[in-house]
Amino acid sequence: MPQSEASRLDALKSFGILDTPPERAFDDLARLTSYICGTPIALIGFMDLHRLWFKSRIGWDVPEVPREMSFCAHTILQSDALVVSDTLEDHDRFAICPLATHGGMRFYAGVSLMSSEGYALGTLCVMDSIPRGLTPGQTEALRRLARQVVALIESRRMASELALRDSSIQQDSESGDNTWKVQGLAFWRDMAEQKRAHETLRHNEERLLRIIGSAMDAIITIGSNQRIVMFNKAAEVIFRCAASEALGQPIDKFIPERLRSMHRQHVQKFASTGVTTRSMDSPGTLVALRADGEEFPIEATISRAETQGEKLFTVILRDISARLRMETELRQAQKMEALGQLAGGIAHEFNNFLGVILGYSELLSEEAGANEKLRRYVGEISAATQHTASLTHQLLAFGHKQVAEPRVLDLNRCIREGHNLLHRLVPANVDVVLVLAPTIGRVRADPGQVQQILMNLVINACDAMPQGGKVVIETADAELGEVYASRYVGLQAGSYVLLTISDSGLGMNAETLAHLFEPFYTTKEPGKGTGLGLSTVYGIVKHGGGHVSMESGEGKGTTVRIYLPRVHEAAEESHVLKLQPVVQTAPATVLVVEDETALRRLICISLEKRHHKVLAAKDGAEALEIFRQHAAQIQLVITDLIMPHMDGFELKHRIAALRPDVRFLFMSGYAEEIARQHNEPLESSAFLEKPFLLAELANKVRGLLAGEAAA
């Protein structure tokens, strides 16, 4: 045996720790280690010549393991923490250990229990059955807790040595041995040392209590009589009950009455298993009871320890109310995102076909001439098509696909401008009242979309007040903190402008509120609504980086709160564009690129009627080939933005490499996503939003050929 190992074993023996009964102080340290590191297993072990013996074990039932089979045999050789993320990947040491190959232990982290003389007495370690790691903070906590274990055993050894010395002095004095006088000189020094030892022990225990007190989760210990003996600071906060009021009380105080019998059975069953720790499982979510009577969801683990013959049960529990809210919010956001993608895709296809119907209606109207009956029929088709087009615009707004023109604006001014229009829309028995803050921050938004939000919400409010009532529109600056923002997916803390619209209507129940922003969901009678009003509001606000929430109760009216990000720029003045007469241009050669056959054919017919020479392509690749053949003649390219294989922006870049002076006109029902991908704002390009009238197409073409930058 190496001399250093012999000295280490002598040092370990001097502590007298091996094979002693379990003690609460050690169990608390092991339990705290498990909690901080987030592992199911935590062990305080001391290693002699043949074995690793566990003074405290959390989540582990075996009292000792052979030294050669333990992970900790490697740890005591380290000067710092040993962290192994996956034991089966550590081929030189851990991968051949039975604890890894047969015991299923895939993660290990340990720190030597280093005495003040420099001997590694054992280890404080954590283990898990899944590969993982520790954060730097967790590793540092493991080191500190290991030092706490060493301080605990050293203070007890010192106290024991002083007690033996006192006994020896007493015996010598009674036997008449004169040496007691000499020893007596050392007595007062020893008393001072003993006092220091007790102070160290008290300090360590106080430090342990402070660590437990600083834990974020509630830690509650009960005796075998089910009464509370420890109640930490987090428990006070979570249960809204002071420790002084909780200590000595039955744990039933914090369990809903209907679950108390089940809880007692669970604890009794757990006590009889011999297992030291386990999660508290339930067919549903575990529920606890605050002191004020409010029930809330929790997740919890329970551990058992025996100290001086007394069985103690410690529950570490966490209030998961916020997490469940976040999970619900995330599921809702994912569902709305999926619905938005679906709605945007449907609307895109609709726009193509609506464009065909509108275009041929125009052509048919031109052909009808003086036939008023036919012109009237065509007018009805056109009106119905344009109404359908407005619905697709709402779908695109919900799916964040609508082409917007955001600018910095004063929300108060925008609301006042819309107030006159609202007065004409609402019934006479409904009052629309403005309560606008005198000064508020600026927001970046599309003024037309803000008006759309106001109209949708006010009209909904009017429908909820068939007997009349009041709609209040309010504005104010608002600051959203980290705590509030963390409850909602994608919401950032910061400065916002709050728009609140409330009514005195019928209100809604919780089930209705849960579905309210979904497209086509409506509580109105058939034919009274499309179910797109609130989904449009949701899409516009989310697209602008804002947040919308709604509160309502049956018979209590409804309040909608919209938070729009505040910007620190001056409001932009709105400019009314005056239509200038366009000079008739000479016929030109135009390349039309559109993957929808019917729409491509219609555009070609319309341009040919205006004497242009038209070349047509079904996609970007064909368009490039045609352009190479007619590069000198083509003056204008009209292309869809969203096409398979090659979008409109990419096509423009490739053609510009062949001839930079060719003009482009983009068409799309929604294009902002493609514009963001290419970092090309639509405002810098000539753009025609689908579905469009053929007259609009003709004006755009004439303007571009006449040399206007963005017709």
C-alpha positions in Angstrom: 0.0 0.0 0.0 1.5 3.4 -0.9 2.5 5.5 2.1 0.2 8.4 1.0 -2.8 6.0 0.8 -2.0 4.7 4.3 -1.9 8.3 5.6 -5.2 9.0 3.9 -6.8 6.0 5.5 -5.4 7.0 9.0 -6.9 10.5 8.4 -10.3 9.0 7.5 -10.2 6.7 10.6 -9.5 9.7 12.8 -12.9 11.2 11.9 -14.8 8.2 13.1 -17.4 8.7 10.4 -17.6 5.3 8.9 -20.7 3.1 9.6 -22.4 5.8 11.7 -26.2 6.2 11.5 -27.8 8.7 9.1 -27.8 12.3 10.2 -30.2 15.1 9.1 -27.4 17.6 8.5 -25.7 15.4 6.0 -29.1 14.4 4.4 -30.0 18.0 4.0 -26.7 18.7 2.2 -27.2 15.7 -0.1 -30.8 16.7 -0.8 -29.7 20.3 -1.6 -27.0 19.0 -3.9 -29.6 17.0 -5.8 -31.9 20.0 -6.0 -29.2 22.4 -7.2 -27.7 20.0 -9.8 -31.1 18.8 -11.0 -30.2 15.1 -10.6 -32.3 12.3 -9.1 -29.2 10.9 -7.2 -26.9 12.7 -4.8 -24.4 10.9 -2.5 -22.0 11.7 0.3 -19.5 8.9 0.4 -16.3 8.0 2.3 -13.8 5.6 0.8 -11.7 3.1 2.9 -9.4 0.4 1.5 -12.2 -1.8 0.1 -15.4 0.1 -0.3 -17.2 3.4 -0.8 -19.6 3.8 2.1 -22.4 6.3 1.9 -23.1 8.5 4.9 -26.1 10.1 3.0 -27.8 8.9 -0.1 -30.6 10.5 -2.1 -32.2 8.4 -4.8 -29.9 5.5 -4.0 -30.7 2.4 -1.9 -27.4 0.6 -1.7 -25.4 1.5 1.5 -22.0 0.9 -0.1 -20.2 -0.3 -3.3 -16.9 -2.0 -3.8 -14.1 0.6 -4.3 -13.0 -0.8 -7.6 -16.6 -0.5 -9.0 -17.1 3.1 -7.9 -16.8 6.2 -10.1 -15.5 8.0 -7.0 -12.3 6.0 -7.0 -11.3 8.3 -9.9 -12.6 11.5 -8.3 -10.4 11.3 -5.2 -7.4 11.4 -7.5 -8.6 14.8 -8.9 -7.7 18.2 -7.6 -11.0 19.7 -8.9 -14.5 18.6 -9.8 -14.8 15.6 -12.2 -17.7 15.9 -14.6 -18.5 13.1 -17.1 -21.3 14.0 -19.4 -21.7 10.4 -20.8 -19.9 7.6 -18.9 -20.1 5.2 -21.8 -18.1 7.7 -23.9 -15.3 7.8 -21.3 -13.6 4.7 -22.6 -10.5 4.9 -20.5 -12.2 5.0 -17.1 -16.0 4.9 -16.8 -17.1 3.0 -19.8 -15.9 -0.3 -18.3 -17.4 0.3 -14.9 -20.4 -1.9 -14.0 -22.3 1.2 -12.7 -22.3 2.4 -16.3 -22.5 -0.9 -18.3 -25.1 -2.6 -16.0 -26.3 0.0 -13.6 -27.4 2.5 -16.3 -25.6 5.5 -14.8 -24.8 7.7 -17.8 -23.9 10.9 -16.1 -21.6 11.6 -13.1 -20.2 14.6 -11.4 -18.2 14.6 -8.2 -15.9 16.6 -5.9 -13.4 15.2 -3.4 -14.0 15.8 0.3 -10.6 17.3 1.0 -9.6 17.6 4.7 -7.6 20.5 6.0 -4.6 18.2 6.1 -5.0 17.6 2.3 -6.4 14.1 2.3 -9.3 13.1 0.0 -11.6 11.4 2.5 -14.4 10.6 0.0 -16.7 12.4 -2.4 -19.9 14.5 -2.8 -21.3 13.3 -6.1 -24.4 13.4 -8.3 -25.6 10.9 -11.0 -28.3 10.5 -13.6 -29.5 7.8 -16.0 -29.3 10.1 -19.0 -26.3 11.9 -20.5 -26.2 15.6 -19.5 -23.9 18.2 -18.0 -23.7 20.9 -15.3 -23.6 24.6 -15.7 -20.6 26.5 -14.3 -22.8 27.7 -11.5 -23.9 24.2 -10.6 -20.3 23.0 -10.7 -19.2 25.8 -8.3 -22.2 25.0 -6.0 -21.0 21.3 -6.0 -17.5 22.5 -4.8 -19.0 24.7 -2.1 -21.3 22.0 -0.8 -18.3 19.6 -0.7 -16.5 22.1 1.5 -19.5 22.3 3.7 -19.5 18.6 4.2 -15.8 18.7 5.2 -16.4 21.6 7.6 -19.2 19.6 9.2 -17.1 16.5 9.9 -14.0 18.5 11.0 -16.0 20.5 13.5 -17.5 17.3 14.9 -14.0 15.7 15.1 -12.7 18.7 17.0 -15.6 18.7 19.4 -15.1 15.0 20.0 -11.3 15.4 20.7 -11.9 18.1 23.2 -14.5 16.1 25.0 -12.1 13.2 25.3 -9.4 15.5 26.6 -11.7 17.0 29.2 -12.6 13.5 30.4 -8.9 12.6 30.8 -8.1 15.7 32.8 -11.0 15.0 35.1 -9.8 11.4 35.8 -6.2 12.5 36.5 -7.3 15.1 39.0 -9.4 12.6 40.9 -6.5 10.1 41.1 -4.2 12.6 42.7 -1.8 12.6 39.8 0.2 15.9 39.8 0.2 15.9 36.1 -3.3 17.3 36.2 -1.9 20.6 37.2 0.2 20.7 34.1 -2.7 19.5 32.0 -4.9 22.1 33.7 -2.8 24.8 32.2 -3.9 23.5 28.8 -7.5 23.1 29.9 -8.5 26.7 29.3 -6.7 26.7 25.9 -8.7 23.6 25.0 -11.9 25.2 26.2 -11.3 28.0 23.8 -10.7 25.5 21.0 -13.9 23.7 22.0 -15.8 27.0 21.9 -14.4 27.7 18.5 -15.4 24.2 17.3 -19.0 24.7 18.5 -19.0 28.1 16.8 -17.8 26.5 13.6 -20.5 23.9 13.8 -23.2 26.5 14.5 -21.9 28.6 11.6 -22.0 25.7 9.2 -25.5 24.8 10.3 -26.6 28.4 9.9 -25.0 28.5 6.4 -26.9 25.3 5.4 -30.1 26.9 6.6 -29.3 30.0 4.5 -28.7 27.9 1.4 -32.0 26.1 2.0 -33.7 29.4 2.6 -32.3 30.9 -0.7 -33.7 28.0 -2.8 -36.2 29.0 -5.4 -38.4 25.9 -4.8 -40.4 25.3 -1.7 -38.7 22.8 0.7 -41.0 21.4 3.3 -40.1 18.7 5.8 -42.7 16.8 7.9 -42.4 14.2 10.6 -44.0 10.8 10.7 -47.0 12.5 12.3 -47.5 14.5 9.1 -46.8 17.8 10.8 -44.4 20.4 9.4 -41.0 20.8 10.9 -39.3 22.9 8.2 -40.8 25.5 5.9 -38.3 27.6 3.8 -38.6 31.1 2.4 -39.7 29.9 -1.0 -42.5 27.9 0.7 -43.6 31.1 2.4 -43.9 32.9 -0.9 -45.5 30.1 -2.9 -48.1 29.2 -0.2 -48.5 32.8 1.0 -48.0 31.7 4.6 -45.4 32.7 7.1 -43.2 29.9 8.5 -44.3 30.8 12.0 -47.8 30.0 11.0 -46.9 26.8 9.1 -44.5 25.1 11.6 -46.3 22.4 13.7 -49.3 22.5 11.4 -50.5 19.3 9.6 -49.4 19.2 6.0 -53.1 18.8 5.1 -53.3 22.6 5.5 -51.7 23.0 2.1 -53.5 20.1 0.3 -57.0 20.4 -1.2 -59.5 18.5 0.9 -60.5 16.1 -1.8 -56.8 15.0 -2.2 -55.8 14.7 1.5 -56.6 11.0 1.8 -54.8 10.2 -1.4 -51.7 12.1 -0.2 -51.6 10.2 3.1 -51.8 6.9 1.3 -49.0 8.0 -1.0 -46.7 8.9 1.9 -47.4 5.7 3.7 -46.8 3.6 0.6 -43.6 5.5 -0.1 -42.4 4.9 3.5 -42.9 1.2 3.1 -40.9 0.8 -0.1 -37.5 1.5 1.3 -36.8 3.9 -1.6 -35.2 7.1 -0.4 -36.5 9.5 -3.0 -39.0 9.6 -5.9 -41.2 11.9 -7.9 -44.7 12.5 -6.8 -46.7 11.2 -9.7 -50.4 11.7 -10.3 -52.8 10.7 -13.1 -53.3 14.4 -13.7 -51.5 17.6 -12.6 -50.5 17.7 -8.9 -52.4 20.4 -7.1 -51.5 22.3 -3.9 -53.5 24.8 -1.8 -52.3 28.3 -0.8 -53.1 29.7 2.6 -55.7 32.0 1.0 -57.6 29.0 -0.6 -56.3 29.3 -4.1 -55.4 26.0 -5.8 -52.3 25.9 -8.1 -50.5 23.2 -10.1 -47.1 21.9 -8.8 -44.5 19.3 -9.6 -42.8 17.7 -6.6 -40.3 15.1 -5.4 -40.4 13.4 -2.0 -37.4 12.0 -0.1 -37.2 10.1 3.2 -34.5 10.2 5.8 -34.2 8.8 9.3 -32.4 10.9 12.0 -32.0 9.6 15.5 -34.8 7.1 15.1 -37.2 9.7 13.6 -38.6 9.3 10.1 -38.6 12.6 8.2 -40.2 13.2 4.8 -39.0 16.2 2.7 -41.0 17.5 -0.3 -39.3 19.8 -2.8 -42.0 21.4 -4.9 -42.3 24.0 -7.6 -45.2 26.2 -8.6 -45.7 25.5 -12.3 -48.6 27.9 -12.9 -46.4 30.2 -15.0 -44.9 27.3 -17.0 -48.3 25.8 -17.8 -49.5 29.2 -18.9 -46.4 29.5 -21.1 -47.0 26.0 -22.6 -50.6 26.9 -23.3 -49.5 30.2 -24.9 -46.9 28.3 -27.0 -49.4 25.8 -28.2 -51.8 28.5 -29.1 -49.1 30.5 -30.9 -48.0 27.4 -32.8 -51.6 26.7 -33.7 -52.2 30.2 -34.9 -49.0 30.2 -36.8 -50.0 26.9 -38.6 -53.5 28.4 -39.3 -51.8 31.6 -40.6 -49.6 29.6 -43.0 -52.7 27.7 -44.2 -54.7 30.8 -44.5 -51.9 32.6 -46.4 -51.5 29.8 -48.8 -55.2 29.5 -49.5 -55.5 33.3 -50.0 -52.5 33.3 -52.4 -54.2 30.7 -54.6 -57.5 32.5 -54.3 -55.9 35.7 -55.4 -54.7 34.2 -58.7 -58.2 32.9 -59.6 -59.9 36.0 -58.4 -57.6 38.0 -60.6 -58.7 35.8 -63.6 -62.4 36.3 -62.8 -61.9 40.1 -62.3 -59.9 40.4 -65.5 -62.3 38.5 -67.7 -65.2 40.4 -66.1 -63.5 43.6 -67.3 -63.0 42.2 -70.8 -66.6 41.0 -70.9 -67.8 44.4 -69.8 -65.9 46.1 -72.6 -67.4 43.6 -75.1 -70.9 44.1 -73.8 -71.1 47.6 -75.2 -74.6 49.0 -75.0 -76.1 45.7 -73.7 -77.1 47.1 -70.2 -78.5 43.7 -69.0 -75.2 42.0 -69.8 -73.2 44.8 -68.2 -75.3 44.6 -65.1 -74.7 40.8 -64.8 -71.0 41.4 -65.3 -71.1 44.1 -62.6 -72.6 41.7 -60.1 -69.8 39.2 -60.9 -67.2 41.9 -60.4 -68.7 43.1 -57.1 -68.9 39.6 -55.7 -65.3 38.9 -56.7 -64.1 42.1 -55.1 -65.9 41.3 -51.9 -64.2 37.9 -51.9 -60.9 39.6 -52.6 -61.4 41.7 -49.4 -61.8 38.4 -47.4 -58.5 37.1 -48.9 -56.9 40.3 -47.7 -58.1 39.6 -44.2 -56.8 36.0 -44.4 -53.4 37.4 -45.5 -53.4 39.9 -42.6 -54.1 37.0 -40.2 -51.3 35.0 -41.7 -48.8 38.0 -41.6 -48.7 37.9 -45.4 -50.5 41.2 -46.2 -48.4 43.8 -48.0 -48.2 46.6 -45.4 -46.9 50.2 -45.7 -45.8 50.9 -42.1 -44.6 54.4 -41.0 -44.1 56.2 -37.8 -47.4 57.7 -36.7 -49.3 59.3 -33.8 -51.8 56.7 -32.7 -54.1 59.4 -31.2 -54.3 61.3 -34.5 -55.0 58.1 -36.4 -57.8 57.2 -33.9 -59.3 60.7 -34.2 -59.3 60.4 -38.0 -61.1 57.1 -37.8 -63.6 58.4 -35.3 -65.8 60.1 -37.9 -66.0 57.0 -39.9 -66.9 54.9 -36.9 -69.8 57.2 -36.1 -71.3 56.4 -39.4 -70.8 52.6 -38.9 -72.2 52.2 -35.4 -76.0 52.2 -34.4 -77.5 55.3 -32.9 -77.9 53.6 -29.5 -74.2 53.0 -29.1 -71.8 55.7 -27.9 -68.2 55.7 -29.0 -66.1 57.5 -26.4 -62.5 58.5 -26.8 -60.3 58.7 -23.7 -56.9 59.5 -25.2 -53.8 60.3 -23.2 -52.7 63.9 -23.9 -49.2 62.7 -24.9 -48.2 59.2 -26.0 -45.2 57.7 -27.8 -45.1 57.0 -31.5 -45.6 53.6 -33.1 -44.6 52.2 -36.5 -47.7 50.8 -38.2 -49.7 50.9 -41.4 -52.4 53.6 -40.9 -54.9 51.6 -43.0 -54.4 48.5 -40.8 -54.9 50.6 -37.6 -58.2 51.8 -39.0 -59.0 48.1 -39.8 -58.3 47.1 -36.2 -60.6 49.9 -34.9 -63.4 49.0 -37.2 -63.3 45.3 -36.6 -63.2 45.7 -32.8 -65.9 48.4 -32.6 -68.2 46.5 -34.9 -67.7 43.4 -32.8 -68.5 45.5 -29.7 -71.7 46.8 -31.3 -72.8 43.3 -32.2 -72.4 42.4 -28.5 -74.7 45.3 -27.4 -78.0 44.7 -29.3 -79.8 47.0 -26.8 -77.2 49.7 -27.1 -74.4 50.6 -24.8 -70.9 52.3 -24.8 -67.6 51.6 -26.5 -64.6 53.3 -24.9 -61.3 53.7 -26.8 -58.4 54.6 -24.7 -54.6 55.1 -25.2 -51.7 55.3 -22.9 -48.0 54.6 -22.7 -47.1 51.3 -21.0 -44.0 49.6 -19.8 -44.0 45.8 -19.9 -41.6 44.2 -17.5 -39.7 40.9 -17.8 -42.1 39.0 -15.6 -45.2 39.9 -17.7 -43.4 39.4 -21.0 -42.1 36.0 -20.0 -45.7 34.7 -19.8 -46.2 35.1 -23.5 -44.3 33.6 -26.5 -42.4 36.1 -28.5 -43.3 39.1 -26.3 -40.3 41.4 -25.5 -40.1 43.5 -22.3 -39.9 47.2 -23.1 -41.9 50.4 -24.0 -45.2 50.2 -25.7 -48.3 52.2 -26.5 -51.4 50.7 -25.2 -54.7 50.8 -27.1 -57.7 49.6 -25.1 -61.2 49.1 -26.5 -63.9 48.1 -24.0 -67.6 47.6 -24.2 -70.6 47.1 -21.9 -71.9 44.2 -23.9 -72.9 40.6 -23.2 -69.4 39.3 -22.7 -68.1 35.8 -23.3 -67.3 32.6 -21.4 -63.8 31.0 -21.1 -64.5 28.5 -23.9 -65.3 31.2 -26.4 -62.3 33.3 -25.4 -60.0 30.3 -26.0 -60.9 30.2 -29.7 -61.7 33.8 -30.4 -58.6 34.7 -32.6 -59.0 31.6 -34.8 -60.0 32.3 -38.4 -63.7 31.5 -39.3 -64.6 31.1 -35.6 -67.6 33.2 -34.8 -70.3 33.4 -32.2 -72.7 35.3 -34.6 -75.7 33.9 -36.4 -75.1 32.3 -39.8 -74.7 35.0 -42.4 -73.9 37.7 -39.8 -70.1 37.4 -39.8 -67.1 35.8 -41.5 -65.2 34.9 -38.4 -62.2 36.8 -39.7 -62.4 40.1 -37.8 -60.5 39.2 -34.7 -58.1 36.9 -36.5 -57.2 39.9 -38.7 -56.6 42.0 -35.6 -54.4 39.3 -34.2 -52.4 38.9 -37.4 -51.8 42.7 -37.8 -50.7 43.2 -34.2 -48.4 40.1 -34.1 -46.8 41.1 -37.4 -46.0 44.5 -36.0 -44.2 43.0 -33.0 -47.1 43.8 -30.7 -49.3 41.8 -28.3 -53.1 41.5 -27.9 -55.0 40.2 -25.0 -58.7 40.0 -24.2 -60.7 39.9 -21.0 -64.3 39.1 -20.8 -67.0 37.4 -18.7 -70.6 36.6 -19.3 -72.6 39.7 -18.6 -69.4 41.7 -17.8 -68.5 43.1 -21.2 -65.2 42.7 -23.0 -61.9 44.6 -22.9 -59.3 44.2 -25.6 -55.8 45.5 -24.9 -53.3 46.0 -27.8 -49.7 46.8 -27.1 -47.8 48.3 -30.0 -44.0 48.8 -29.7 -43.0 52.4 -29.0 -40.5 54.1 -31.3 -38.4 57.2 -30.7 -38.8 58.8 -34.1 -41.0 61.8 -35.2 -44.3 61.0 -36.8 -44.3 61.0 -40.6 -46.7 63.2 -42.4 -49.2 61.5 -44.6 -48.9 62.5 -48.3 -51.9 62.4 -50.6 -50.7 61.2 -54.0 -52.3 63.1 -56.9 -52.8 61.0 -60.0 -51.0 62.6 -62.9 -52.3 62.0 -66.5 -50.0 59.4 -68.1 -48.7 60.1 -71.6 -49.7 57.3 -73.9 -46.6 55.3 -74.7 -45.6 53.4 -77.9 -46.1 49.6 -78.0 -43.3 47.7 -76.3 -42.1 44.1 -76.0 -43.1 42.8 -72.6 -42.1 39.5 -71.0 -44.8 38.0 -68.7 -43.7 35.5 -66.1 -46.6 33.8 -64.1 -46.9 30.2 -63.0 -50.7 30.2 -63.0 -51.8 29.5 -66.6 -55.2 31.2 -66.6 -53.8 34.4 -65.1 -50.8 34.4 -67.4 -53.1 34.1 -70.4 -55.3 36.9 -69.2 -52.4 39.3 -68.7 -51.2 38.5 -72.2 -54.6 39.2 -73.7 -54.9 42.5 -71.8 -51.4 43.7 -73.0 -52.0 42.6 -76.6 -55.3 44.5 -76.7 -53.1 47.6 -75.9 -50.8 46.7 -78.9 -47.9 45.4 -76.9 -45.8 42.5 -78.2 -46.0 39.8 -75.4 -43.6 36.9 -74.6 -44.8 34.5 -71.9 -43.0 32.2 -69.5 -44.4 29.8 -66.9 -41.4 30.1 -64.5 -38.1 31.8 -64.0 -36.0 29.3 -65.9 -38.1 29.6 -69.1 -38.1 33.4 -68.6 -34.3 33.5 -68.6 -34.1 31.4 -71.7 -36.6 33.7 -73.5 -34.7 36.8 -72.3 -31.4 35.5 -73.7 -33.0 35.1 -77.1 -34.7 38.5 -77.1 -32.5 40.6 -74.8 -32.3 43.5 -77.1 -36.1 43.8 -77.7 -37.6 43.3 -74.2 -38.3 46.6 -72.4 -40.4 45.4 -69.5 -40.6 42.2 -67.4 -43.9 41.6 -65.5 -43.3 38.7 -63.0 -45.0 37.0 -60.1 -42.9 37.2 -57.0 -43.6 33.8 -55.6 -42.9 31.0 -58.0 -41.5 27.5 -57.6 -37.7 27.1 -58.1 -36.9 30.8 -58.7 -38.7 33.7 -57.2 -39.2 37.1 -58.8 -36.3 38.8 -57.0 -33.8 36.2 -58.1 -35.1 36.4 -61.7 -34.5 40.2 -61.6 -30.9 39.8 -60.4 -30.1 37.3 -63.1 -31.7 39.4 -65.9 -30.0 42.5 -64.5 -26.6 40.7 -65.0 -27.5 40.4 -68.7 -29.0 43.9 -69.1 -29.2 46.2 -66.1 -31.6 48.8 -67.7 -34.6 46.4 -68.1 -37.7 47.6 -66.1 -39.5 45.2 -63.7 -43.1 45.1 -62.4 -43.7 42.6 -59.6 -47.1 41.0 -58.9 -48.1 39.1 -55.7 -50.8 38.7 -53.2 -48.3 38.6 -50.4 -44.6 39.3 -50.8 -43.1 40.6 -47.5 -41.5 37.3 -46.5 -39.7 37.0 -49.9 -38.7 40.7 -49.6 -37.2 40.1 -46.2 -35.3 37.0 -47.4 -33.7 39.1 -50.2 -33.4 42.3 -48.0 -35.2 44.2 -50.7 -38.1 46.5 -49.5 -41.1 46.4 -51.8 -41.3 50.2 -51.6 -38.2 50.4 -53.8 -39.8 48.3 -56.6 -42.8 48.7 -58.9 -45.4 46.5 -57.4 -49.0 45.4 -58.2 -51.0 43.7 -55.5 -53.2 40.7 -56.5 -56.0 40.5 -57.4 -55.9 43.6 -59.6 -58.0 45.2 -62.3 -56.7 45.2 -65.8 -57.0 48.9 -65.8 -54.6 49.0 -62.9 -52.2 46.8 -64.8 -52.4 49.1 -67.9 -51.7 52.2 -65.8 -48.7 50.5 -64.1 -47.3 49.4 -67.5 -47.8 52.9 -69.1 -46.1 54.5 -66.1 -43.1 52.3 -66.2 -42.6 52.6 -70.0 -42.9 56.3 -69.6 -39.9 56.3 -67.3 -41.5 56.7 -63.8 -39.3 55.2 -61.1 -42.1 53.3 -59.3 -45.3 53.6 -61.2 
